[in-house]
Amino acid sequence: MDKQLNTEEMESVLGENVKKLRLQKNLDRETLAKQAGVSVTAIKNLESGKGAAIKTLLRVVRCLGREDWLAGLAPIASINPLHMVKNKPIRQRASGRRLNIHGNDQK
């Protein structure tokens, strides 16, 4: 049975994966930070699972050539739910005022 990871665990796993990929590409933190346009501290925070801005994550992942990691975050919808709603008929005129049982106008 697979255990569901909490947010902190997910950040940690993601950071470990980023670090492994950076080392596989033989990049030090300073080089990756410069290429991604972020600070070295941002890279350290990302790799250690201490949190990072979405922009930092996107820039680093792109520099490492792993945009495919992001595909699952925002998949392209094949069916637009709005197209599934039945179209209501277009009103031809406004409804008139109705009288209630006491003969007064009803709003």
C-alpha positions as CSV (number, residue, x, y, z in Angstrom):
1,M,0.0,0.0,0.0
2,D,1.5,3.4,-1.0
3,K,1.7,6.0,1.6
4,Q,0.5,9.5,0.7
5,L,3.3,12.0,1.3
6,N,2.6,15.2,3.1
7,T,3.7,18.6,1.8
8,E,7.1,18.6,3.6
9,E,7.9,15.1,2.4
10,M,7.0,16.0,-1.1
11,E,9.3,19.1,-1.0
12,S,12.1,16.9,0.4
13,V,11.7,14.3,-2.3
14,L,11.6,16.9,-5.0
15,G,14.7,18.6,-3.6
16,E,16.6,15.4,-3.6
17,N,15.6,14.7,-7.2
18,V,16.7,18.2,-8.3
19,K,20.1,17.7,-6.5
20,K,20.6,14.3,-8.0
21,L,19.9,15.6,-11.5
22,R,22.2,18.6,-10.9
23,L,25.0,16.3,-9.9
24,Q,24.4,14.0,-12.8
25,K,24.8,17.0,-15.1
26,N,28.0,17.9,-13.2
27,L,26.8,21.3,-12.2
28,D,27.6,23.1,-9.0
29,R,25.0,25.2,-7.3
30,E,26.6,28.5,-8.4
31,T,26.6,27.5,-12.0
32,L,23.0,26.3,-11.9
33,A,21.9,29.4,-10.1
34,K,23.5,31.6,-12.7
35,Q,22.0,29.7,-15.6
36,A,18.5,29.7,-14.0
37,G,18.7,33.3,-12.9
38,V,18.1,32.6,-9.3
39,S,20.2,32.9,-6.1
40,V,22.4,30.1,-4.7
41,T,20.3,30.3,-1.5
42,A,17.2,29.6,-3.6
43,I,18.9,26.5,-5.0
44,K,19.9,25.4,-1.5
45,N,16.4,25.9,-0.2
46,L,14.9,24.0,-3.1
47,E,17.3,21.0,-2.8
48,S,16.9,20.8,1.0
49,G,13.1,20.8,0.9
50,K,12.8,24.1,2.8
51,G,10.5,25.5,0.1
52,A,11.0,27.6,-3.0
53,A,9.0,29.9,-5.1
54,I,7.2,28.5,-8.1
55,K,9.3,30.7,-10.4
56,T,12.5,29.3,-8.9
57,L,11.3,25.7,-9.4
58,L,10.3,26.4,-13.0
59,R,13.5,28.1,-13.9
60,V,15.7,25.3,-12.3
61,V,13.7,22.5,-13.8
62,R,14.0,24.2,-17.3
63,C,17.7,24.6,-16.9
64,L,18.0,21.0,-16.0
65,G,16.0,20.0,-19.1
66,R,13.2,18.3,-17.2
67,E,10.1,20.3,-18.2
68,D,8.4,16.9,-18.5
69,W,8.3,16.9,-14.6
70,L,5.8,19.8,-14.9
71,A,3.5,18.2,-17.4
72,G,1.4,16.5,-14.7
73,L,0.9,19.7,-12.8
74,A,-1.1,21.4,-15.4
75,P,-2.3,18.8,-18.0
76,I,-4.0,20.1,-21.1
77,A,-7.7,19.4,-20.8
78,S,-9.0,17.3,-23.6
79,I,-12.6,18.1,-22.8
80,N,-13.7,21.5,-21.7
81,P,-16.4,21.1,-18.9
82,L,-18.1,24.3,-20.1
83,H,-18.8,22.7,-23.4
84,M,-20.7,19.9,-21.7
85,V,-23.3,22.2,-20.2
86,K,-26.5,22.2,-22.3
87,N,-27.2,25.5,-23.9
88,K,-30.2,27.2,-22.5
89,P,-32.6,28.7,-25.0
90,I,-32.1,32.4,-25.6
91,R,-34.9,34.4,-24.0
92,Q,-37.1,36.1,-26.4
93,R,-38.8,38.5,-23.9
94,A,-38.8,39.3,-20.2
95,S,-41.3,37.6,-18.0
96,G,-44.2,39.7,-16.8
97,R,-45.1,40.5,-13.3
98,R,-47.1,37.8,-11.6
99,L,-49.8,38.3,-9.1
100,N,-49.8,36.4,-5.8
101,I,-52.9,34.9,-4.3
102,H,-53.8,38.2,-2.6
103,G,-53.8,40.1,-5.9
104,N,-50.6,42.1,-5.1
105,D,-47.6,42.3,-7.4
106,Q,-45.0,39.7,-6.8
107,K,-41.3,40.6,-7.2
